[in-house]
Amino acid sequence: MEGRIRKLMKYTCFVAVAALALAPAAMAATTIKLAHVDPAEWQSSKKGAAATIFKNIVEGESDMKVELFPAKALGNENELVQQAQEGTLHMALISGAMAKVCKVADVLNIPYTFASAPIAWSELPNALATGVVDGQENPVGVIYNNKLHKLQKFMTLDGHVYAVDFIVINDEFFQSLSDKNQALLKKAARTAGLMGRAIQQFNTAEGVTKVVAEGMQVYSPSAADMKKFKDAAQPAVVKWLRGELGKDAKWIDKLDKAVAKASKNQ
């Protein structure tokens, strides 16, 4: 697992194919079932885009087929992970649930791990309208497409979470594939991750323009303000996470060094 997390860091925090060493699964199929919880539309959904691109690459370069199950069709992220473990699902594209099977993945949630309000997505619009919560965090495209900007007047582009997606695959199914097809899935996953992120960045830029045009005030913090946010929020999170990870806390330092190196190259 550590080797796979190293790949996660190398590829800008995106796991190509994190093959879970899980329970046996008697699944010898040429059709790969891939599920995620986001909308299916590739134009507005990072996971939707990544899944669609993965499908197109795999089907275009092999005789395998990929069947997509978006929008929680097979359950929430924790349920998708369980299905992959049990072998009833070949692959899943997940975010936060990754830390449930690989705790070290939590390092990618620094610095603002504790900023989120525990409100179910279906309850969020009403919670905002009635004042149960004062704010929410989501990609700009999600905020605009779900009209959350009509319930709030202000937006801060603080970039507090990188929002990593992971593609996980049932290990026995993966090992049953030929070397050629294993390599293809890895390549397709890398490309899907990069393109999904690119589409999200486009949606963010377009979304900011749209919410501003409809009256929302958008604030982009200065470098000095960002340092204040980081200094105020990060230490407590890092201290807690080091205690949670134990010897694996070394990944916090590895991530810090990788980010510092990448920042110098920008």
PAZAPA-4460 file (N, C-alpha, C; in steps of 0.05 Angstrom, whole numbers, plus 32768, in hexadecimal, padded with zeros to 4 digits):
% residues 266
    n_x    n_y    n_z   ca_x   ca_y   ca_z    c_x    c_y    c_z   seq   type   mol
   8011   7FE8   8000   8000   8000   8000   8011   8019   8000     1      M     A
   8028   8018   800F   8039   8030   8010   8043   8037   7FF5     2      E     A
   804A   8022   7FE5   8054   8028   7FCA   803F   8035   7FB9     3      G     A
   8026   802E   7FBD   8011   803A   7FAE   800C   8057   7FB6     4      R     A
   800F   805C   7FD0   800C   8077   7FDA   8022   8089   7FCF     5      I     A
   803A   807D   7FCB   8050   808C   7FC0   8049   8095   7FA4     6      R     A
   803B   8083   7F95   8032   808B   7F7A   801E   80A2   7F7C     7      K     A
   800D   80A1   7F91   7FFA   80B6   7F96   8007   80D1   7F97     8      L     A
   801D   80D2   7FA7   802B   80EB   7FAA   8038   80F3   7F8F     9      M     A
   8044   80E0   7F81   8052   80E5   7F69   8040   80F1   7F53    10      K     A
   8028   80E6   7F51   8016   80F0   7F3C   8003   8106   7F47    11      Y     A
   800F   8119   7F54   8000   8131   7F5E   7FE7   8128   7F6D    12      T     A
   7FEC   8115   7F80   7FD7   810D   7F92   7FC0   80FF   7F84    13      C     A
   7FC5   80EF   7F70   7FB0   80DF   7F64   7FBA   80C3   7F61    14      F     A
   7FAB   80B0   7F6D   7FB2   8094   7F6B   7FAB   808A   7F50    15      V     A
   7FBE   807E   7F42   7FB8   8073   7F28   7FA5   805B   7F2B    16      A     A
   7FAF   8045   7F36   7F9E   802F   7F3C   7FA7   8025   7F57    17      V     A
   7F99   802B   7F6C   7FA0   8022   7F87   7F93   8007   7F8B    18      A     A
   7FA0   7FF2   7F84   7F95   7FD7   7F86   7F93   7FCF   7FA3    19      A     A
   7F7B   7FCC   7FAD   7F77   7FC5   7FC9   7F7C   7FA8   7FCD    20      L     A
   7F8C   7FA1   7FE1   7F91   7F85   7FE8   7F7A   7F7C   7FF9    21      A     A
   7F65   7F73   7FEC   7F4B   7F6F   7FFA   7F42   7F52   7FF8    22      L     A
   7F2A   7F4E   8000   7F1E   7F33   8000   7F1D   7F28   7FE4    23      A     A
   7F1E   7F0D   7FE1   7F1D   7F00   7FC7   7F03   7F07   7FB8    24      P     A
   7F06   7F08   7F9E   7EEE   7F0E   7F8D   7EEF   7EFD   7F74    25      A     A
   7EDB   7EED   7F70   7EDB   7EDC   7F58   7ECE   7EEC   7F42    26      A     A
   7EDD   7EFE   7F35   7ED2   7F0F   7F21   7EE3   7F0F   7F08    27      M     A
   7EDC   7EFE   7EF5   7EEB   7EFC   7EDD   7ED9   7F07   7EC7    28      A     A
   7EDA   7F21   7EC3   7EC8   7F2E   7EB0   7ED8   7F42   7E9F    29      A     A
   7ECE   7F45   7E86   7EDB   7F59   7E74   7ECD   7F74   7E77    30      T     A
   7EB7   7F75   7E85   7EAA   7F8E   7E8A   7EB0   7F98   7EA7    31      T     A
   7EBD   7FAF   7EA9   7EC5   7FBA   7EC2   7EAF   7FCD   7ECD    32      I     A
   7EA6   7FC8   7EE5   7E92   7FD9   7EF2   7EA1   7FEE   7F02    33      K     A
   7E9D   8007   7EFB   7EAA   801E   7F09   7E94   8031   7F14    34      L     A
   7E95   8036   7F2E   7E80   8047   7F3A   7E8C   805F   7F48    35      A     A
   7E7C   8074   7F4A   7E84   808C   7F59   7E6B   809A   7F62    36      H     A
   7E6D   80AF   7F72   7E56   80BC   7F7E   7E4F   80D6   7F71    37      V     A
   7E5F   80E0   7F5E   7E5A   80FA   7F52   7E48   80F7   7F39    38      D     A
   7E3E   810E   7F2F   7E2D   810D   7F17   7E3C   8101   7EFF    39      P     A
   7E2E   80F7   7EEC   7E3A   80E9   7ED5   7E46   80FD   7EC1    40      A     A
   7E3C   8115   7EC0   7E44   8128   7EAB   7E62   812F   7EAD    41      E     A
   7E71   8129   7E98   7E8D   812E   7E99   7E93   814C   7E98    42      W     A
   7E81   815C   7E8D   7E86   8178   7E8A   7E85   8187   7EA5    43      Q     A
   7E78   817C   7EB9   7E75   818B   7ED2   7E7E   817B   7EEB    44      S     A
   7E87   8163   7EE8   7E8E   8152   7EFE   7EAA   8146   7EFA    45      S     A
   7EBB   814A   7F0F   7ED6   8140   7F0D   7ED7   8122   7F0B    46      K     A
   7EC8   8115   7F1D   7EC6   80F7   7F1C   7EB8   80EE   7F03    47      K     A
   7EA3   80FC   7EFB   7E95   80F5   7EE3   7EA8   80F6   7ECB    48      G     A
   7EB8   810B   7ECA   7ECC   810E   7EB4   7EE1   80F8   7EB5    49      A     A
   7EEC   80F3   7ECD   7F01   80DE   7ECF   7EF6   80C3   7EC8    50      A     A
   7EDE   80BC   7ED0   7ED2   80A2   7ECA   7ECD   809F   7EAC    51      A     A
   7EC3   80B4   7EA0   7EBE   80B3   7E83   7ED7   80B0   7E73    52      T     A
   7EEC   80BF   7E7B   7F06   80BD   7E6D   7F12   80A1   7E71    53      I     A
   7F11   8097   7E89   7F1B   807C   7E8F   7F0D   8068   7E7D    54      F     A
   7EF3   8069   7E7B   7EE3   8057   7E6B   7EEB   8058   7E4D    55      K     A
   7EEE   8071   7E43   7EF5   8074   7E27   7F10   8069   7E20    56      N     A
   7F24   806D   7E32   7F3F   8063   7E2D   7F3F   8045   7E2E    57      I     A
   7F33   8039   7E42   7F33   801C   7E45   7F25   800E   7E2E    58      V     A
   7F0E   8019   7E27   7EFE   800C   7E11   7F0B   8011   7DF6    59      E     A
   7F19   8028   7DF3   7F26   802E   7DDA   7F3F   801F   7DD4    60      G     A
   7F4C   8015   7DEA   7F65   8007   7DE6   7F65   7FEA   7DEE    61      E     A
   7F4E   7FDF   7DF3   7F4C   7FC2   7DFA   7F30   7FB8   7DF4    62      S     A
   7F2C   7F9E   7DF9   7F11   7F92   7DF5   7F01   7F93   7E0E    63      D     A
   7F0B   7FA0   7E23   7EFC   7FA2   7E3C   7EE7   7FB8   7E3A    64      M     A
   7ED2   7FB6   7E49   7EBE   7FCA   7E4B   7EBD   7FD5   7E67    65      K     A
   7EB4   7FEE   7E69   7EB2   7FFB   7E84   7E95   8005   7E87    66      V     A
   7E88   7FFB   7E9C   7E6C   8003   7EA2   7E6D   8016   7EB9    67      E     A
   7E63   802E   7EB5   7E64   8043   7ECA   7E4B   8045   7EDA    68      L     A
   7E4E   8049   7EF4   7E38   804C   7F07   7E3D   8066   7F17    69      F     A
   7E34   807D   7F0C   7E39   8097   7F1A   7E23   809D   7F2D    70      P     A
   7E26   80B4   7F3A   7E10   80C0   7F4A   7E05   80AE   7F60    71      A     A
   7E16   80A0   7F6E   7E0E   808E   7F84   7DFC   8078   7F7B    72      K     A
   7DFD   8070   7F62   7DEC   805B   7F59   7DF0   8041   7F68    73      A     A
   7E08   803D   7F72   7E0E   8024   7F81   7E14   802A   7F9F    74      L     A
   7E0F   8043   7FA7   7E13   804A   7FC3   7E27   8060   7FC8    75      G     A
   7E2B   8067   7FE1   7E3E   807D   7FE8   7E5B   8072   7FE6    76      N     A
   7E6E   8083   7FEB   7E8A   807B   7FE8   7E93   8064   7FFA    77      E     A
   7E8A   8065   8013   7E91   804F   8025   7E86   8034   801B    78      N     A
   7E6E   8035   8010   7E61   801D   8005   7E6F   8014   7FEB    79      E     A
   7E79   8027   7FDB   7E88   801F   7FC3   7EA2   8011   7FCA    80      L     A
   7EB0   801C   7FDF   7EC9   800F   7FE8   7EC3   7FF3   7FF1    81      V     A
   7EAE   7FEF   8001   7EA7   7FD5   800B   7EA1   7FC2   7FF4    82      Q     A
   7E93   7FCB   7FE0   7E8C   7FBB   7FC9   7EA6   7FB2   7FBA    83      Q     A
   7EB9   7FC5   7FB8   7ED2   7FBE   7FAB   7EE1   7FA9   7FBC    84      A     A
   7EE0   7FAC   7FD6   7EEC   7F99   7FE8   7EE0   7F7D   7FE5    85      Q     A
   7EC6   7F7C   7FE3   7EB8   7F63   7FE1   7EB8   7F57   7FC5    86      E     A
   7EBF   7F67   7FB2   7EC1   7F5D   7F96   7EA7   7F5F   7F86    87      G     A
   7E93   7F6C   7F91   7E7A   7F70   7F82   7E7C   7F88   7F6F    88      T     A
   7E91   7F98   7F72   7E97   7FAF   7F61   7EB5   7FAD   7F5A    89      L     A
   7EBB   7FB2   7F40   7ED7   7FB1   7F38   7EE7   7FC9   7F41    90      H     A
   7EDC   7FE1   7F3C   7EEB   7FFA   7F41   7ED8   8010   7F4C    91      M     A
   7EE5   8022   7F5B   7ED6   8039   7F66   7EE8   8051   7F65    92      A     A
   7EDB   8068   7F60   7EE9   8082   7F60   7EDF   8090   7F79    93      L     A
   7EF1   8094   7F8C   7EE9   809F   7FA6   7EFA   80B6   7FAF    94      I     A
   7EF2   80C4   7FC4   7F01   80DA   7FCF   7F06   80D4   7FED    95      S     A
   7EF5   80DF   7FFE   7EF9   80DE   801B   7EFA   80C1   8026    96      G     A
   7EEC   80AF   801A   7EEB   8094   8024   7F05   8085   8023    97      A     A
   7F18   8090   8013   7F32   8083   8011   7F40   8080   802C    98      M     A
   7F3D   8094   803D   7F4A   8094   8057   7F3F   807E   8069    99      A     A
   7F28   8073   8062   7F1D   805D   8072   7F2D   8043   806D   100      K     A
   7F39   8040   8056   7F48   8027   8050   7F66   802D   804F   101      V     A
   7F6D   8046   804E   7F8A   804E   804D   7F8C   8069   805C   102      C     A
   7F90   8067   8076   7F90   807F   8087   7FA3   8094   807E   103      K     A
   7FBA   808C   8073   7FCE   80A0   806B   7FC3   80B3   8056   104      V     A
   7FAE   80AB   8048   7FA3   80BD   8034   7F98   80D6   8040   105      A     A
   7F94   80D6   805A   7F8B   80EF   8068   7F9F   8106   8066   106      D     A
   7FB8   8100   8060   7FCC   8115   805F   7FC4   8129   8048   107      V     A
   7FB5   811F   8035   7FAD   8130   801E   7F96   8142   8025   108      L     A
   7F8C   8140   803D   7F76   8152   8046   7F80   8169   8056   109      N     A
   7F9A   816A   805B   7FA6   8181   8069   7FA4   8199   8056   110      I     A
   7F9E   81B2   805E   7F9F   81BB   807A   7F85   81BF   8088   111      P     A
   7F6E   81BD   807A   7F55   81C5   8087   7F42   81AD   808B   112      Y     A
   7F4C   8197   8096   7F3D   817F   8099   7F23   8184   80A8   113      T     A
   7F23   8195   80BC   7F0C   8198   80CE   7EFA   81AF   80C6   114      F     A
   7EFC   81B9   80AD   7EEB   81D0   80A5   7ECF   81C9   809D   115      A     A
   7ECB   81B1   8096   7EB1   81A9   808A   7E9B   81A7   809E   116      S     A
   7E82   81AF   8097   7E6B   81AA   80A7   7E5F   818F   80A1   117      A     A
   7E56   8180   80B5   7E4C   8165   80B0   7E2F   8166   80A7   118      P     A
   7E2A   8170   808F   7E0F   8172   8085   7E0D   8161   806C   119      I     A
   7DF8   8150   806B   7DF4   813F   8053   7DEF   8151   803B   120      A     A
   7DF8   8148   8023   7DF5   8159   800B   7DD8   8160   8006   121      W     A
   7DC6   814D   800A   7DAA   8152   8004   7D9E   8166   8016   122      S     A
   7DAA   816A   802E   7DA0   817D   8041   7DAD   8199   8040   123      E     A
   7DC2   819B   8030   7DD2   81B3   802F   7DC3   81CC   8027   124      L     A
   7DB4   81CC   8011   7DA6   81E5   8009   7D93   81EF   801F   125      P     A
   7D84   81DD   802C   7D72   81E6   8041   7D82   81EF   8059   126      N     A
   7D99   81E2   805F   7DA9   81EA   8076   7DB4   8206   8072   127      A     A
   7DBC   820D   8059   7DC6   8228   8053   7DB0   823C   8055   128      L     A
   7D99   8235   804A   7D82   8248   8049   7D77   824E   8065   129      A     A
   7D78   823B   8077   7D6D   823F   8092   7D82   8247   80A6   130      T     A
   7D9B   8248   809E   7DB0   8251   80B1   7DBB   823B   80C3   131      G     A
   7DB4   8222   80BD   7DBF   820C   80CD   7DDE   820B   80CA   132      V     A
   7DE7   8211   80B2   7E04   8215   80AD   7E08   8230   809F   133      V     A
   7E1E   823C   80A4   7E24   8256   8099   7E33   8254   807E   134      D     A
   7E3F   823D   8078   7E4E   823B   8060   7E51   821E   8058   135      G     A
   7E5E   821A   8041   7E63   81FF   8037   7E7C   8200   8025   136      Q     A
   7E88   81E9   8021   7EA0   81E7   8010   7E9A   81D3   7FF9   137      E     A
   7E9E   81DD   7FE1   7E9A   81CC   7FCA   7EA8   81D8   7FB2   138      N     A
   7EAE   81C9   7F9D   7EBA   81D5   7F85   7EA7   81EA   7F7A   139      P     A
   7EB2   81FE   7F6D   7EA2   8214   7F63   7E8C   820B   7F50   140      V     A
   7E94   81F8   7F3E   7E81   81ED   7F2B   7E69   81E0   7F39   141      G     A
   7E6E   81D2   7F4F   7E59   81C5   7F5E   7E46   81DA   7F6B   142      V     A
   7E53   81EF   7F75   7E43   8204   7F82   7E31   8211   7F6D   143      I     A
   7E3B   8217   7F55   7E2B   8224   7F41   7E15   8212   7F36   144      Y     A
   7E1D   81FA   7F2F   7E0A   81E7   7F22   7DF3   81E0   7F35   145      N     A
   7DF8   81E1   7F4F   7DE3   81DA   7F62   7DD6   81F3   7F6F   146      N     A
   7DDD   820A   7F62   7DD1   8224   7F6A   7DD5   822C   7F87   147      K     A
   7DEB   8222   7F93   7DF1   8229   7FAF   7DF9   8247   7FB1   148      L     A
   7E02   8252   7F9B   7E0A   826E   7F9B   7DF1   8281   7F9F   149      H     A
   7DDA   8276   7F9B   7DC2   8286   7F9F   7DBA   8287   7FBD   150      K     A
   7DC7   8276   7FCD   7DC2   8275   7FEA   7DD8   8282   7FFA   151      L     A
   7DED   828A   7FED   7E04   8296   7FFA   7E0D   82AE   7FEA   152      Q     A
   7E18   82C2   7FF8   7E21   82DB   7FEB   7E3F   82DB   7FE6   153      K     A
   7E4E   82CB   7FF5   7E6C   82CE   7FF4   7E79   82B3   7FEF   154      F     A
   7E90   82B4   7FE1   7EA0   829C   7FDB   7EBD   82A4   7FDF   155      M     A
   7ECC   8292   7FEC   7EE9   8296   7FF0   7EF7   827F   7FE2   156      T     A
   7F09   8286   7FCF   7F19   8272   7FC1   7F33   826C   7FCF   157      L     A
   7F30   825D   7FE6   7F48   8259   7FF7   7F57   823F   7FF0   158      D     A
   7F4C   822E   7FDF   7F5B   8216   7FD7   7F63   8205   7FEF   159      G     A
   7F52   8203   8003   7F5B   81F6   801C   7F5D   81D7   801A   160      H     A
   7F51   81CB   8006   7F53   81AE   8002   7F59   81A8   7FE5   161      V     A
   7F6C   8196   7FE0   7F72   818F   7FC4   7F5D   817D   7FB8   162      Y     A
   7F4E   816E   7FC9   7F38   815D   7FC0   7F42   8147   7FAD   163      A     A
   7F50   8134   7FB9   7F5C   811E   7FA9   7F47   8109   7FA3   164      V     A
   7F47   80FF   7F8B   7F37   80E7   7F84   7F49   80CF   7F81   165      D     A
   7F3F   80B8   7F89   7F4E   809F   7F87   7F3E   808B   7F76   166      F     A
   7F4B   807C   7F65   7F3F   8066   7F58   7F49   804D   7F66   167      I     A
   7F36   803D   7F70   7F3D   8024   7F7D   7F32   800D   7F6D   168      V     A
   7F3F   7FF6   7F6E   7F37   7FDF   7F5F   7F3A   7FC6   7F6F   169      I     A
   7F28   7FB3   7F6C   7F29   7F9A   7F7A   7F43   7F8C   7F72   170      N     A
   7F53   7F84   7F86   7F6E   7F7A   7F80   7F6E   7F60   7F70   171      D     A
   7F5C   7F4E   7F78   7F5B   7F34   7F6A   7F53   7F38   7F4C   172      E     A
   7F40   7F4A   7F48   7F38   7F4F   7F2C   7F4F   7F5B   7F1D   173      F     A
   7F5E   7F6E   7F29   7F74   7F7B   7F1C   7F8A   7F66   7F15   174      F     A
   7F90   7F55   7F28   7FA5   7F41   7F24   7F9C   7F2C   7F0F   175      Q     A
   7F82   7F29   7F0A   7F79   7F16   7EF6   7F7D   7F20   7ED9   176      S     A
   7F82   7F3A   7ED6   7F86   7F46   7EBC   7FA1   7F40   7EB1   177      L     A
   7FA4   7F41   7E97   7FBF   7F3E   7E8B   7FD0   7F56   7E92   178      S     A
   7FEA   7F53   7E8F   7FFC   7F6A   7E94   7FF5   7F81   7E82   179      D     A
   7FEE   7F7C   7E6A   7FE7   7F91   7E57   7FCF   7FA0   7E61   180      K     A
   7FBA   7F92   7E6A   7FA2   7FA0   7E73   7FA6   7FAE   7E8E   181      N     A
   7FB7   7FA3   7E9F   7FBE   7FB1   7EB8   7FCB   7FCC   7EB2   182      Q     A
   7FDE   7FCB   7E9F   7FEC   7FE4   7E98   7FD8   7FF8   7E8B   183      A     A
   7FC5   7FEE   7E7C   7FB1   7FFF   7E70   7FA0   800D   7E85   184      L     A
   7F97   7FFE   7E99   7F87   800A   7EAE   7F96   801F   7EBD   185      L     A
   7FB0   801A   7EC3   7FC0   802E   7ED0   7FC2   8048   7EC0   186      K     A
   7FC8   8044   7EA6   7FCA   805B   7E94   7FB0   806A   7E93   187      K     A
   7F9A   805C   7E90   7F80   8069   7E8E   7F79   8078   7EA7   188      A     A
   7F80   806D   7EBE   7F7B   807A   7ED8   7F8B   8093   7EDB   189      A     A
   7FA4   8093   7ED3   7FB5   80AB   7ED5   7FA9   80C1   7EC3   190      R     A
   7FA3   80BA   7EAB   7F98   80CE   7E98   7F7D   80D8   7EA1   191      T     A
   7F6D   80C6   7EAB   7F52   80CE   7EB5   7F55   80E2   7ECD   192      A     A
   7F68   80DD   7EDE   7F6C   80EF   7EF5   7F75   810B   7EEC   193      G     A
   7F88   810C   7EDA   7F92   8125   7ED0   7F7C   8135   7EC2   194      L     A
   7F6D   8127   7EB1   7F58   8135   7EA1   7F40   813D   7EB3   195      M     A
   7F3A   812C   7EC6   7F24   8133   7ED9   7F2B   814C   7EE8   196      G     A
   7F44   814E   7EF1   7F4D   8166   7EFF   7F4D   817F   7EED   197      R     A
   7F55   817B   7ED4   7F56   8192   7EC1   7F39   819C   7EBC   198      A     A
   7F26   818A   7EB9   7F0B   8192   7EB4   7F00   81A1   7ECD   199      I     A
   7F07   8197   7EE4   7EFE   81A5   7EFD   7F09   81C2   7EFE   200      Q     A
   7F23   81C5   7EF6   7F2F   81E0   7EF6   7F20   81F2   7EE2   201      Q     A
   7F19   81E8   7ECB   7F0A   81F7   7EB8   7EEF   81FF   7EC4   202      F     A
   7EE1   81EC   7ED0   7EC7   81F2   7EDC   7EC9   8206   7EF3   203      N     A
   7EDF   8206   7F01   7EE3   8219   7F17   7EE6   8235   7F0B   204      T     A
   7EF7   8238   7EF7   7EFB   8252   7EEA   7EE1   825D   7EDF   205      A     A
   7ED2   824C   7ED0   7EB9   8254   7EC4   7EA4   8259   7EDA   206      E     A
   7EA4   8249   7EEF   7E91   824C   7F04   7E94   8266   7F13   207      G     A
   7EAD   826F   7F18   7EB2   8288   7F25   7EA5   829F   7F15   208      V     A
   7EAA   829F   7EFB   7E9E   82B4   7EEA   7E80   82B4   7EEC   209      T     A
   7E74   829D   7EEC   7E57   829B   7EED   7E4B   82A5   7F08   210      K     A
   7E57   829C   7F1E   7E4C   82A5   7F38   7E4F   82C3   7F3C   211      V     A
   7E66   82CE   7F33   7E6A   82EA   7F35   7E55   82F9   7F24   212      V     A
   7E50   82EF   7F0C   7E3C   82FC   7EFB   7E20   82FC   7F08   213      A     A
   7E1B   82E8   7F19   7E01   82E6   7F26   7E01   82F2   7F42   214      E     A
   7E15   8302   7F48   7E15   8312   7F61   7E24   8308   7F78   215      G     A
   7E32   82F2   7F76   7E42   82E8   7F8D   7E5C   82F7   7F8E   216      M     A
   7E65   82FC   7FA6   7E7F   830A   7FAA   7E94   82F4   7FAF   217      Q     A
   7EA8   82F4   7F9E   7EBD   82DF   7FA0   7ED7   82EC   7FA9   218      V     A
   7EE3   82E0   7FBD   7EFD   82EA   7FC8   7F13   82D5   7FC3   219      Y     A
   7F28   82DE   7FB7   7F40   82CD   7FB3   7F56   82D7   7FC6   220      S     A
   7F5C   82C8   7FDB   7F6F   82D1   7FEF   7F8B   82D6   7FE4   221      P     A
   7F98   82EA   7FEF   7FB4   82EF   7FE8   7FC6   82DA   7FF4   222      S     A
   7FDF   82D9   7FEB   7FF2   82C6   7FF6   7FF6   82CA   8014   223      A     A
   7FF5   82E3   801D   7FF7   82E9   803A   7FE0   82DE   8049   224      A     A
   7FC7   82E1   803E   7FB0   82D6   804B   7FB1   82B8   804C   225      D     A
   7FBA   82AC   8036   7FBB   828F   8035   7FCE   8284   804A   226      M     A
   7FE4   8293   804F   7FF7   828A   8064   7FEA   828C   807F   227      K     A
   7FD9   82A0   8084   7FCB   82A3   809D   7FB8   828B   80A1   228      K     A
   7FA9   8284   808C   7F97   826E   808D   7FA6   8254   8095   229      F     A
   7FBC   8250   8086   7FCC   8238   808B   7FD7   8237   80A7   230      K     A
   7FE2   824D   80B0   7FEE   824E   80CA   7FDA   824A   80E0   231      D     A
   7FC1   8253   80DC   7FAD   8250   80F0   7FA1   8234   80F0   232      A     A
   7F9E   8227   80D9   7F8F   820E   80D8   7FA1   81F5   80D7   233      A     A
   7FB8   81F7   80CA   7FC7   81DF   80C5   7FD4   81D1   80DE   234      Q     A
   7FE0   81E0   80F0   7FED   81D2   8107   7FDC   81BF   8116   235      P     A
   7FC4   81C6   811D   7FB3   81B4   812C   7FAC   819B   811C   236      A     A
   7FA7   819E   8102   7FA0   8188   80F2   7FB8   8175   80EF   237      V     A
   7FD0   8180   80EB   7FE8   8170   80E8   7FEE   8161   8102   238      V     A
   7FEB   816E   8119   7FF0   8161   8132   7FDD   814A   8137   239      K     A
   7FC4   814E   8131   7FB0   8138   8133   7FB7   8121   8120   240      W     A
   7FBE   8128   8107   7FC2   8113   80F3   7FDC   8103   80F9   241      L     A
   7FF0   8110   8104   8008   8101   810C   8002   80EC   8121   242      R     A
   7FF1   80F4   8133   7FE9   80E1   8148   7FD9   80CA   813C   243      G     A
   7FC8   80CF   8128   7FB8   80BA   811C   7FC9   80A7   810B   244      E     A
   7FDD   80B2   80FE   7FED   80A2   80EA   8004   8093   80F7   245      L     A
   800F   809C   810D   8025   808F   8119   803D   808F   8107   246      G     A
   8049   8078   8101   8061   8077   80F0   805C   8080   80D4   247      K     A
   8043   807F   80CB   803C   8088   80B0   803A   80A6   80AE   248      D     A
   803E   80B4   80C5   803E   80D1   80C4   8054   80DD   80B3   249      A     A
   8067   80CC   80AB   807D   80D5   8099   8072   80DF   807F   250      K     A
   8059   80D6   8077   804D   80DF   805E   8045   80FD   8060   251      W     A
   8041   8107   8078   803C   8124   807A   8054   8134   8072   252      I     A
   806C   812B   807A   8085   8138   8073   808B   8134   8055   253      D     A
   8085   811D   804B   808A   8118   802F   8078   812A   801E   254      K     A
   805F   812D   8026   804D   813F   8017   8056   815C   8018   255      L     A
   805F   8165   8030   8069   8180   8033   8080   8185   8020   256      D     A
   8093   8172   801E   80AA   8175   800D   80A2   8175   7FEF   257      K     A
   808E   8164   7FE8   8085   8163   7FCC   8078   817D   7FC4   258      A     A
   8067   8187   7FD6   8059   81A0   7FD0   806D   81B7   7FCE   259      V     A
   8081   81B8   7FE0   8095   81CD   7FDF   80A5   81CC   7FC5   260      A     A
   80AB   81B4   7FBC   80BA   81B1   7FA3   80AA   81B9   7F8B   261      K     A
   8090   81B1   7F8B   807F   81B8   7F75   807A   81D6   7F74   262      A     A
   8078   81E3   7F8B   8073   8200   7F8C   808B   820F   7F80   263      S     A
   80A3   8205   7F85   80BB   8212   7F7A   80BC   8211   7F5C   264      K     A
   80B0   81FC   7F51   80B1   81F8   7F34   809B   8206   7F25   265      N     A
   8089   8213   7F34   8072   8221   7F26   807B   823B   7F1A   266      Q     A
***
